[in-house]
Amino acid sequence: MLQQLLSYLERQGERQLELLGELCRIPAPCGGERARAEYIMKLISHLGPAELDGSDNAIFTGFDTGGPGLTVICAHTDTVFPDREPFEPRLEGNRLCCPGVGDDTANVSALLVLLEGLCAVGARAKAPVVIAFDSGEEGLGNLRGARALMERYGERCSAFISLDGGYRSITTGAVGSHRYRITVSTPGGHSYGDFGNRNAIAALSELICRLYTAQPPAGTTYNVGTIEGGTSVNTIAQSASALFEYRSDSRRQLELMEQLLQRELTGLRAPDTWVELETLGVRPCSGEVDPEAQAALAALAERCILAELPGGPLPRQSASTDCNIPLSMGIPAVCFGLYTGCGAHTRQEYLLLDSLPVGLRIGGRLMGEFFR
């Protein structure tokens, strides 16, 4: 089967570029990716049993033979960009340029071609396999799609593979994060007549400065991503808010950072200053995963990549990906991609066209591990 699949994939370069273009033209901001999922559903429903679930996951279930030992292979459909207008990819030499073209649209298009290839060559799963195009990986999506997949398949799942990023490294660990909206409120007033009243923007600024000068637990990062508030130049602001996150691959370090944040919030509160903390998302760290099973899955991924890109060993890293959810449940999971490029999460993002056929061959070898 593998040689048949690889031979099929060699002829699918134009097909993948066609899919890439169509997907880029369908806006898919985090939380607004349903249109892209519906487009994918039209493609995969012709191949076999498929469904669009309540979390906007497009799921192909035609290889799910039932029972334990299930493998989930997925690529996320959302992008980090809030745009609701279509993007138009453009060619610049060996580059295909477009916001979101790589992360994660290239991997979505590759997984679609791989699924078409499996069906074309009559592949049969060695054990149950579900192929999913999932939602909510970016921004404040809080891994919505991966959570729904694991709620449905977690008890049967023995391996989870997320196609995300490029093929130069493998993600084997989960960086957890806590994300909040911090809102500070004060009496405010007129900038002249009520001068001296507490200003919510000033109070929030004090908090931000304290957070940035506090000593965080080792291995923890933090960031204020946005701030907003106030009414006008001649109004003492009554309200101001900021989006704040911190990250670590250690549960203990996240707990310590939570304590630090609570101390700083308590120190800011006063009779004329009120502080509200709203949780926007929690991404878990790794749980108790069988180290041998995790190492075997990582070795499988590396073997598929190095078969096309001799060298190595490949770097192993921790990151925040869809794998956070299965890893937190003790399910072996790895993440890698099927292209290479630059500028992910920027409007200057591009992928290298000559990396796409390499990625398809890597993906074909991956499928060869689970199908016959």
Buried (B, 14 or more C-beta within 10 A) or exposed (E): BBEBBBEBBEEBBEBBBEBBBBBBBBBBBBBBBBBBBEBBBEBBBEBEEBEBBEBBBBBBBBBBBEEEEBBBBBBBBBBBBEBEEEBEBEEEEEBBBBBBBBBBBBBBBBBBBBBBBBBBBEBEBBBBBBBBBBBBBBBBBBBBBBBBBBEBBBEBBBBBBBBBBBBEBBBBBBBBBBBBBBBBBBBBBEBEEEEEBBBBBBBBBBBBEBBEEEEBBEBBEBEBEEBEBBEEEEBBBBBBBBBBBBBBBBBEBBEBBBEBBEEBBEEBEEEEBBBEEEEBBEBBBBBEBEEEBBBEBBEBBBEBBBBBBEEEEBEBBBBBBBBBBBBBBBBBBBBBBBBBBEBBBEEEBBBBBEBBBBBBBBBBBBBBBBBE
